[in-house]
């Protein structure tokens, strides 16, 4: 029997990743455009940009994807492991699931939580 239920396809856009804006791009990442609608609905009026996602390049470096609402543009920048963890922790609790994507960051987070409890 044929499956009649179609799962919606995720809309994505490829953007270049930079380690410094003066240098040529060092990679490409996919941005989930489906998240943009949610972000636009929950936009904090005092903000002109929002960090949309943290992802990783094939070489292991972390990438922060930023969305600028005014012109609908995206920026992808290499960040350190520490900044990736701080960004995830700085986001509201509902974004802590991001740590599941990065087991090395999760280990650091778990260690910090354990130390705080002692």
N, C-alpha and C positions, 0 to 999 in steps of 0.2 A: 504494500500500500504506500502511496506517495505521501510525503509530508506536505500538508497544505498550509501549514503555518510558516510564514516567512519571518525570519529574525531580521530586524532592521540592521542595515550595515552602518558601521561607524563611519562618519565623515571625517576624513583626515586631510591635513595639508602638510607638505614637507617644507621645513625651514632650515636654513643654514645655521650652524653653530660656530661661534667665534670664541677664541680665548682672549683676544684683544681686538677691538674694533678696527685697529690700523692694519691688522694682518688679514690674509685671506682666510676663508672659512676652513675649519678643520673637520667638519662632518655635517651630517644631515640628520634631523630627527623628525618624527611624525607628531603633529599636534592634533589632538582630538577636538574637532570643531563642535561636537555635540556639547562639550562643556561650556562653550561660549554662551549659549542661551541661558544656562543656569547662572553663569556669572553675571550676565546682564540683568537678570531678574533680581539678584541679591547684591547689586552694586552699592558700595558705600560711597555716598555722594562726595565725600572729602578726598577720595582716592582718584588718581588719574591712571593708575595701572594696578594690576593684580598679578601675583605669582600664580600661575596656572597649574604647573606641574613640575616635578623633579623627575628626571630620567637619567639614563646613563648611556654613554657611548660604548662602542665595542671594546675600546681600550681600557674601560673601567672608570673613566673620568665622569664626574657628575655634571649634569646640565640643568640649569634653572630656566624654565620657559615662562616668559612674562607676556601678558596680554595688555595692550593699550586700548582702552575703550574708545577714546575720541576718534581715532582713525582706523580702528579694527586691526591694528598690526600686532605682530608677535616678535619677540626677541629671544634668542637662545644663547646663553652664556655659560661657559665652563665655570664651575664653582668648586671649592674644596670640600672634602668629606665633612669637615666641621661645619661649614656653611650649609651643606645639604641637611645635616641633622638639625641645626638650629632653625632652618626654614621650616622643616616639617613640624618641629616642636612649637614654633611660633604660630603656626596655623591652628585653627580651632581643633578641638579634640576629634571631630569627625574625620580629620585628615590623618590621624595617626595610623590608619590602615596602610598608608604609604610605606611605613617601616617594614611591612611584610614583603615589599618588593626588594628591599635591600637588607639582606641578613646581616651584613657587617655593621650597618647603622643600628639595626635592632639590637645587636649585642652591646653596642656602646650605650644605647638608651636603657636597656635592661640593667646594665652595670650601674648607671647613674641612679636609677630608681632604687636599686638595692642599697647603694651607699647612702641615699637620702633617708631610707627607712631605719638605718642603724643609728 
